[in-house]
Amino acid sequence: VLIKGDTIEVGEKIVTEADGKAEILLNPGSYIRLDRNSSFEFLSNSLDDLQIQVNKGSAIFEVIADKDFTVTIKMPNSKFYLISAGVFRVDVLENGDGKISVFKGKAQIGDTKATVVKGGRTATQNGTTVAVEKFDRDEKTDFDNWSRDRAKEIAQINAKLVQRQM
């Protein structure tokens, strides 16, 4: 059971059940949010080399990334790199393939013959095969809406903190 303020170490598996969701701070301004029946673990939690293994389910990443700081997401049959700041959803499909939907930002698929996926596009990877297509950003699941609401709450809290400091 995770409690607010817990530290997650490399190799510890975080699992949500049928009635659970989770939000984990990756670094200041960056989060991973897990849907029901999902799991992930840190392969590295270094700010220079953040690597996450998503084992099953769905996760939304809201990250600050740039050329000096990328986030690597490994899945059973896929590997994605978040290469610019944005909002990304990853889903582990039943066969272990990975799917990434880029709401904002840019992601790179795989290591060789890298495919860059921009906002408004989704990509599915099975080994070396990548399929990219457009998606409707207005079609949202309960999980997408929950993540958006959490982002708004955090933004409001941060705005209040800034006002107090002034």
PEDA-V966049 format. One record per pair of residues at least 4 apart in sequence whose ideal C-beta (glycine too) atoms are under 6 Angstrom apart, sorted by the first residue. I is the first residue (numbers start at 1). J is the second residue. D is the distance in whole Angstrom. If there is no record, write none. Layout:
# PEDA-V966049
<<I & J & D> <I & J & D>>
This chain:
# PEDA-V966049
<<2 & 6 & 5> <8 & 12 & 5> <10 & 42 & 5> <10 & 45 & 6> <13 & 39 & 6> <13 & 41 & 5> <14 & 40 & 6> <15 & 39 & 4> <16 & 20 & 4> <16 & 21 & 6> <16 & 22 & 5> <16 & 34 & 5> <16 & 36 & 6> <16 & 38 & 5> <18 & 36 & 6> <18 & 37 & 6> <22 & 34 & 4> <23 & 31 & 6> <23 & 33 & 5> <23 & 150 & 6> <24 & 32 & 5> <25 & 31 & 6> <26 & 30 & 4> <26 & 32 & 6> <27 & 47 & 6> <29 & 64 & 5> <30 & 63 & 4> <30 & 64 & 5> <31 & 62 & 5> <32 & 59 & 6> <32 & 61 & 5> <33 & 60 & 5> <33 & 147 & 5> <34 & 38 & 4> <34 & 59 & 5> <35 & 57 & 6> <35 & 58 & 4> <35 & 143 & 4> <37 & 57 & 5> <38 & 57 & 3> <38 & 58 & 6> <39 & 55 & 5> <39 & 56 & 5> <40 & 52 & 6> <40 & 54 & 5> <41 & 53 & 5> <43 & 51 & 4> <43 & 53 & 5> <44 & 49 & 5> <44 & 51 & 4> <50 & 71 & 5> <51 & 72 & 4> <52 & 73 & 5> <53 & 74 & 5> <54 & 59 & 5> <54 & 75 & 5> <54 & 90 & 6> <54 & 92 & 6> <56 & 92 & 5> <58 & 91 & 5> <59 & 90 & 5> <60 & 89 & 5> <60 & 147 & 4> <61 & 88 & 5> <62 & 87 & 5> <62 & 151 & 6> <63 & 71 & 6> <63 & 82 & 5> <64 & 85 & 5> <65 & 69 & 6> <65 & 70 & 5> <65 & 71 & 6> <65 & 82 & 5> <65 & 84 & 6> <65 & 85 & 5> <70 & 81 & 5> <70 & 83 & 5> <71 & 82 & 4> <72 & 81 & 6> <73 & 80 & 5> <73 & 90 & 6> <74 & 79 & 5> <75 & 92 & 5> <75 & 98 & 4> <76 & 96 & 3> <77 & 96 & 4> <77 & 97 & 5> <77 & 126 & 6> <78 & 98 & 3> <78 & 125 & 4> <79 & 110 & 6> <80 & 100 & 5> <80 & 107 & 5> <80 & 109 & 6> <81 & 108 & 4> <82 & 88 & 6> <82 & 107 & 5> <83 & 106 & 5> <83 & 108 & 5> <84 & 105 & 5> <84 & 106 & 4> <85 & 105 & 6> <86 & 104 & 4> <86 & 105 & 2> <87 & 103 & 4> <87 & 104 & 5> <88 & 102 & 6> <88 & 107 & 6> <89 & 101 & 4> <90 & 100 & 5> <91 & 99 & 5> <93 & 97 & 5> <97 & 124 & 6> <97 & 126 & 4> <98 & 125 & 5> <99 & 124 & 5> <100 & 107 & 5> <100 & 123 & 5> <101 & 122 & 4> <101 & 135 & 6> <102 & 107 & 5> <102 & 117 & 5> <102 & 119 & 5> <102 & 121 & 6> <103 & 137 & 6> <104 & 119 & 5> <106 & 116 & 6> <106 & 118 & 5> <107 & 117 & 5> <108 & 114 & 5> <108 & 116 & 6> <109 & 115 & 4> <109 & 123 & 6> <109 & 125 & 5> <109 & 130 & 5> <115 & 130 & 5> <117 & 121 & 5> <117 & 123 & 5> <117 & 132 & 6> <120 & 134 & 6> <121 & 132 & 6> <121 & 134 & 6> <122 & 135 & 5> <123 & 130 & 6> <123 & 132 & 5> <124 & 131 & 5> <125 & 130 & 5> <140 & 144 & 4> <140 & 145 & 5>>
